[in-house]
């Protein structure tokens, strides 16, 4: 995932629930290990499911950053 500071963090990951990438990163930092847990933390649940692979990638990336590992290299 290519990150352009100030742009990609505003990306909508889930259209059904209007969840932005920065919101997913925040709940990942708070301990959400997967999209379903992250969505619950945000007061919603997956609807159509199209977003789940992207949400998983964002959460994995943020959790890897927390421990200093590049998720793409793992």
N, CA, C and O atoms as a GROMACS GRO file, in nm:
protein
  296
    1UNK      N    1   0.085  -0.117   0.000
    1UNK     CA    2   0.000   0.000   0.000
    1UNK      C    3   0.090   0.123   0.000
    1UNK      O    4   0.175   0.139   0.088
    2UNK      N    5   0.071   0.209  -0.096
    2UNK     CA    6   0.146   0.334  -0.103
    2UNK      C    7   0.076   0.437  -0.016
    2UNK      O    8  -0.045   0.456  -0.027
    3UNK      N    9   0.152   0.503   0.070
    3UNK     CA   10   0.092   0.601   0.161
    3UNK      C   11   0.142   0.740   0.126
    3UNK      O   12   0.262   0.766   0.124
    4UNK      N   13   0.048   0.828   0.100
    4UNK     CA   14   0.079   0.969   0.079
    4UNK      C   15   0.020   1.041   0.200
    4UNK      O   16  -0.101   1.049   0.215
    5UNK      N   17   0.108   1.094   0.284
    5UNK     CA   18   0.063   1.156   0.408
    5UNK      C   19  -0.040   1.264   0.380
    5UNK      O   20  -0.023   1.349   0.292
    6UNK      N   21  -0.149   1.259   0.458
    6UNK     CA   22  -0.254   1.360   0.445
    6UNK      C   23  -0.358   1.327   0.340
    6UNK      O   24  -0.459   1.396   0.328
    7UNK      N   25  -0.333   1.222   0.262
    7UNK     CA   26  -0.430   1.187   0.157
    7UNK      C   27  -0.492   1.051   0.184
    7UNK      O   28  -0.615   1.040   0.195
    8UNK      N   29  -0.410   0.947   0.194
    8UNK     CA   30  -0.466   0.814   0.208
    8UNK      C   31  -0.536   0.792   0.341
    8UNK      O   32  -0.627   0.709   0.349
    9UNK      N   33  -0.499   0.865   0.446
    9UNK     CA   34  -0.565   0.847   0.574
    9UNK      C   35  -0.711   0.889   0.567
    9UNK      O   36  -0.790   0.852   0.654
   10UNK      N   37  -0.747   0.966   0.466
   10UNK     CA   38  -0.886   1.008   0.449
   10UNK      C   39  -0.963   0.916   0.356
   10UNK      O   40  -1.080   0.938   0.328
   11UNK      N   41  -0.896   0.812   0.307
   11UNK     CA   42  -0.960   0.718   0.217
   11UNK      C   43  -1.075   0.645   0.287
   11UNK      O   44  -1.060   0.600   0.401
   12UNK      N   45  -1.188   0.635   0.220
   12UNK     CA   46  -1.301   0.558   0.273
   12UNK      C   47  -1.271   0.412   0.244
   12UNK      O   48  -1.255   0.372   0.129
   13UNK      N   49  -1.265   0.333   0.350
   13UNK     CA   50  -1.242   0.189   0.334
   13UNK      C   51  -1.375   0.117   0.320
   13UNK      O   52  -1.389   0.027   0.237
   14UNK      N   53  -1.472   0.156   0.402
   14UNK     CA   54  -1.604   0.092   0.399
   14UNK      C   55  -1.709   0.196   0.361
   14UNK      O   56  -1.738   0.287   0.438
   15UNK      N   57  -1.764   0.180   0.243
   15UNK     CA   58  -1.866   0.274   0.195
   15UNK      C   59  -1.997   0.255   0.272
   15UNK      O   60  -2.064   0.352   0.305
   16UNK      N   61  -2.032   0.130   0.301
   16UNK     CA   62  -2.158   0.102   0.370
   16UNK      C   63  -2.166   0.173   0.506
   16UNK      O   64  -2.271   0.223   0.545
   17UNK      N   65  -2.052   0.177   0.578
   17UNK     CA   66  -2.049   0.236   0.712
   17UNK      C   67  -1.972   0.368   0.716
   17UNK      O   68  -1.956   0.426   0.823
   18UNK      N   69  -1.924   0.415   0.602
   18UNK     CA   70  -1.846   0.539   0.593
   18UNK      C   71  -1.727   0.538   0.691
   18UNK      O   72  -1.704   0.634   0.764
   19UNK      N   73  -1.652   0.426   0.689
   19UNK     CA   74  -1.535   0.414   0.777
   19UNK      C   75  -1.411   0.454   0.697
   19UNK      O   76  -1.385   0.402   0.589
   20UNK      N   77  -1.335   0.547   0.755
   20UNK     CA   78  -1.212   0.595   0.692
   20UNK      C   79  -1.092   0.514   0.740
   20UNK      O   80  -1.095   0.450   0.845
   21UNK      N   81  -0.987   0.518   0.660
   21UNK     CA   82  -0.864   0.448   0.694
   21UNK      C   83  -0.809   0.494   0.829
   21UNK      O   84  -0.764   0.411   0.908
   22UNK      N   85  -0.812   0.624   0.856
   22UNK     CA   86  -0.757   0.672   0.983
   22UNK      C   87  -0.834   0.619   1.103
   22UNK      O   88  -0.777   0.598   1.210
   23UNK      N   89  -0.964   0.596   1.086
   23UNK     CA   90  -1.044   0.538   1.195
   23UNK      C   91  -1.002   0.394   1.222
   23UNK      O   92  -0.991   0.352   1.337
   24UNK      N   93  -0.980   0.318   1.114
   24UNK     CA   94  -0.935   0.179   1.130
   24UNK      C   95  -0.798   0.173   1.196
   24UNK      O   96  -0.773   0.090   1.283
   25UNK      N   97  -0.709   0.263   1.154
   25UNK     CA   98  -0.575   0.266   1.215
   25UNK      C   99  -0.584   0.298   1.364
   25UNK      O  100  -0.510   0.241   1.444
   26UNK      N  101  -0.672   0.388   1.401
   26UNK     CA  102  -0.687   0.425   1.541
   26UNK      C  103  -0.735   0.306   1.626
   26UNK      O  104  -0.680   0.281   1.733
   27UNK      N  105  -0.836   0.233   1.578
   27UNK     CA  106  -0.884   0.119   1.656
   27UNK      C  107  -0.784   0.004   1.655
   27UNK      O  108  -0.779  -0.074   1.750
   28UNK      N  109  -0.704  -0.007   1.549
   28UNK     CA  110  -0.597  -0.108   1.547
   28UNK      C  111  -0.494  -0.076   1.656
   28UNK      O  112  -0.446  -0.166   1.725
   29UNK      N  113  -0.462   0.052   1.670
   29UNK     CA  114  -0.368   0.093   1.776
   29UNK      C  115  -0.425   0.068   1.915
   29UNK      O  116  -0.351   0.049   2.011
   30UNK      N  117  -0.557   0.067   1.925
   30UNK     CA  118  -0.623   0.040   2.054
   30UNK      C  119  -0.639  -0.109   2.078
   30UNK      O  120  -0.690  -0.149   2.183
   31UNK      N  121  -0.597  -0.193   1.982
   31UNK     CA  122  -0.597  -0.337   2.004
   31UNK      C  123  -0.689  -0.420   1.918
   31UNK      O  124  -0.691  -0.542   1.932
   32UNK      N  125  -0.765  -0.359   1.828
   32UNK     CA  126  -0.854  -0.438   1.742
   32UNK      C  127  -0.770  -0.525   1.648
   32UNK      O  128  -0.692  -0.471   1.568
   33UNK      N  129  -0.782  -0.657   1.656
   33UNK     CA  130  -0.698  -0.746   1.577
   33UNK      C  131  -0.751  -0.779   1.437
   33UNK      O  132  -0.678  -0.832   1.354
   34UNK      N  133  -0.880  -0.748   1.412
   34UNK     CA  134  -0.940  -0.786   1.285
   34UNK      C  135  -1.051  -0.686   1.248
   34UNK      O  136  -1.095  -0.608   1.332
   35UNK      N  137  -1.096  -0.690   1.122
   35UNK     CA  138  -1.200  -0.596   1.080
   35UNK      C  139  -1.328  -0.603   1.162
   35UNK      O  140  -1.384  -0.500   1.197
   36UNK      N  141  -1.375  -0.721   1.192
   36UNK     CA  142  -1.502  -0.732   1.264
   36UNK      C  143  -1.493  -0.668   1.403
   36UNK      O  144  -1.586  -0.599   1.446
   37UNK      N  145  -1.382  -0.690   1.471
   37UNK     CA  146  -1.362  -0.628   1.602
   37UNK      C  147  -1.348  -0.477   1.587
   37UNK      O  148  -1.402  -0.400   1.667
   38UNK      N  149  -1.276  -0.435   1.485
   38UNK     CA  150  -1.259  -0.292   1.460
   38UNK      C  151  -1.394  -0.225   1.432
   38UNK      O  152  -1.423  -0.119   1.486
   39UNK      N  153  -1.475  -0.288   1.349
   39UNK     CA  154  -1.605  -0.231   1.317
   39UNK      C  155  -1.692  -0.221   1.442
   39UNK      O  156  -1.760  -0.121   1.463
   40UNK      N  157  -1.689  -0.326   1.526
   40UNK     CA  158  -1.765  -0.322   1.652
   40UNK      C  159  -1.719  -0.205   1.738
   40UNK      O  160  -1.800  -0.137   1.801
   41UNK      N  161  -1.588  -0.183   1.742
   41UNK     CA  162  -1.533  -0.071   1.820
   41UNK      C  163  -1.585   0.063   1.769
   41UNK      O  164  -1.595   0.159   1.844
   42UNK      N  165  -1.617   0.068   1.641
   42UNK     CA  166  -1.668   0.190   1.579
   42UNK      C  167  -1.821   0.196   1.580
   42UNK      O  168  -1.881   0.287   1.523
   43UNK      N  169  -1.884   0.098   1.645
   43UNK     CA  170  -2.029   0.098   1.659
   43UNK      C  171  -2.106   0.050   1.539
   43UNK      O  172  -2.222   0.087   1.520
   44UNK      N  173  -2.043  -0.033   1.457
   44UNK     CA  174  -2.113  -0.085   1.340
   44UNK      C  175  -2.066  -0.228   1.312
   44UNK      O  176  -1.992  -0.287   1.390
   45UNK      N  177  -2.109  -0.281   1.199
   45UNK     CA  178  -2.068  -0.415   1.157
   45UNK      C  179  -2.058  -0.418   1.006
   45UNK      O  180  -2.121  -0.336   0.938
   46UNK      N  181  -1.978  -0.511   0.951
   46UNK     CA  182  -1.967  -0.519   0.806
   46UNK      C  183  -2.106  -0.544   0.744
   46UNK      O  184  -2.187  -0.619   0.798
   47UNK      N  185  -2.130  -0.482   0.631
   47UNK     CA  186  -2.257  -0.500   0.561
   47UNK      C  187  -2.238  -0.591   0.441
   47UNK      O  188  -2.273  -0.709   0.447
   48UNK      N  189  -2.185  -0.538   0.331
   48UNK     CA  190  -2.170  -0.620   0.210
   48UNK      C  191  -2.042  -0.704   0.212
   48UNK      O  192  -2.035  -0.806   0.144
   49UNK      N  193  -1.941  -0.663   0.290
   49UNK     CA  194  -1.818  -0.740   0.304
   49UNK      C  195  -1.710  -0.710   0.202
   49UNK      O  196  -1.599  -0.761   0.214
   50UNK      N  197  -1.740  -0.628   0.104
   50UNK     CA  198  -1.641  -0.595   0.000
   50UNK      C  199  -1.516  -0.530   0.059
   50UNK      O  200  -1.406  -0.546   0.006
   51UNK      N  201  -1.533  -0.457   0.166
   51UNK     CA  202  -1.424  -0.381   0.228
   51UNK      C  203  -1.332  -0.465   0.316
   51UNK      O  204  -1.223  -0.420   0.350
   52UNK      N  205  -1.372  -0.584   0.353
   52UNK     CA  206  -1.298  -0.661   0.453
   52UNK      C  207  -1.152  -0.688   0.416
   52UNK      O  208  -1.066  -0.676   0.504
   53UNK      N  209  -1.119  -0.724   0.291
   53UNK     CA  210  -0.977  -0.743   0.260
   53UNK      C  211  -0.894  -0.615   0.277
   53UNK      O  212  -0.782  -0.621   0.328
   54UNK      N  213  -0.946  -0.503   0.236
   54UNK     CA  214  -0.874  -0.376   0.251
   54UNK      C  215  -0.865  -0.339   0.398
   54UNK      O  216  -0.760  -0.294   0.444
   55UNK      N  217  -0.973  -0.357   0.472
   55UNK     CA  218  -0.972  -0.327   0.615
   55UNK      C  219  -0.868  -0.413   0.686
   55UNK      O  220  -0.796  -0.364   0.773
   56UNK      N  221  -0.860  -0.541   0.650
   56UNK     CA  222  -0.762  -0.632   0.707
   56UNK      C  223  -0.620  -0.581   0.680
   56UNK      O  224  -0.535  -0.583   0.768
   57UNK      N  225  -0.596  -0.537   0.557
   57UNK     CA  226  -0.464  -0.486   0.519
   57UNK      C  227  -0.426  -0.362   0.602
   57UNK      O  228  -0.314  -0.351   0.650
   58UNK      N  229  -0.520  -0.272   0.618
   58UNK     CA  230  -0.495  -0.150   0.695
   58UNK      C  231  -0.465  -0.184   0.840
   58UNK      O  232  -0.370  -0.132   0.898
   59UNK      N  233  -0.545  -0.272   0.899
   59UNK     CA  234  -0.526  -0.310   1.039
   59UNK      C  235  -0.393  -0.382   1.057
   59UNK      O  236  -0.319  -0.353   1.151
   60UNK      N  237  -0.362  -0.477   0.968
   60UNK     CA  238  -0.234  -0.549   0.977
   60UNK      C  239  -0.116  -0.454   0.963
   60UNK      O  240  -0.017  -0.467   1.034
   61UNK      N  241  -0.128  -0.360   0.871
   61UNK     CA  242  -0.021  -0.263   0.851
   61UNK      C  243   0.001  -0.178   0.976
   61UNK      O  244   0.115  -0.157   1.019
   62UNK      N  245  -0.107  -0.131   1.035
   62UNK     CA  246  -0.094  -0.046   1.153
   62UNK      C  247  -0.040  -0.124   1.272
   62UNK      O  248   0.043  -0.074   1.347
   63UNK      N  249  -0.086  -0.246   1.289
   63UNK     CA  250  -0.036  -0.328   1.401
   63UNK      C  251   0.111  -0.361   1.381
   63UNK      O  252   0.187  -0.365   1.478
   64UNK      N  253   0.153  -0.384   1.257
   64UNK     CA  254   0.295  -0.410   1.228
   64UNK      C  255   0.379  -0.285   1.258
   64UNK      O  256   0.490  -0.296   1.310
   65UNK      N  257   0.326  -0.170   1.225
   65UNK     CA  258   0.398  -0.044   1.254
   65UNK      C  259   0.420  -0.029   1.405
   65UNK      O  260   0.524   0.021   1.448
   66UNK      N  261   0.323  -0.073   1.482
   66UNK     CA  262   0.332  -0.061   1.627
   66UNK      C  263   0.451  -0.142   1.682
   66UNK      O  264   0.512  -0.105   1.782
   67UNK      N  265   0.482  -0.252   1.616
   67UNK     CA  266   0.593  -0.334   1.662
   67UNK      C  267   0.717  -0.317   1.576
   67UNK      O  268   0.816  -0.387   1.594
   68UNK      N  269   0.710  -0.221   1.482
   68UNK     CA  270   0.826  -0.186   1.402
   68UNK      C  271   0.858  -0.283   1.291
   68UNK      O  272   0.974  -0.299   1.255
   69UNK      N  273   0.758  -0.348   1.235
   69UNK     CA  274   0.777  -0.444   1.128
   69UNK      C  275   0.703  -0.395   1.004
   69UNK      O  276   0.590  -0.346   1.014
   70UNK      N  277   0.765  -0.408   0.888
   70UNK     CA  278   0.699  -0.374   0.762
   70UNK      C  279   0.609  -0.493   0.725
   70UNK      O  280   0.660  -0.601   0.696
   71UNK      N  281   0.477  -0.474   0.726
   71UNK     CA  282   0.382  -0.582   0.700
   71UNK      C  283   0.402  -0.642   0.561
   71UNK      O  284   0.374  -0.761   0.542
   72UNK      N  285   0.448  -0.564   0.465
   72UNK     CA  286   0.467  -0.618   0.330
   72UNK      C  287   0.585  -0.713   0.324
   72UNK      O  288   0.588  -0.802   0.239
   73UNK      N  289   0.681  -0.696   0.413
   73UNK     CA  290   0.800  -0.781   0.414
   73UNK      C  291   0.775  -0.912   0.487
   73UNK      O  292   0.848  -1.009   0.469
   74UNK      N  293   0.673  -0.915   0.569
   74UNK     CA  294   0.646  -1.035   0.650
   74UNK      C  295   0.577  -1.143   0.569
   74UNK      O  296   0.547  -1.250   0.622
   0.00000   0.00000   0.00000
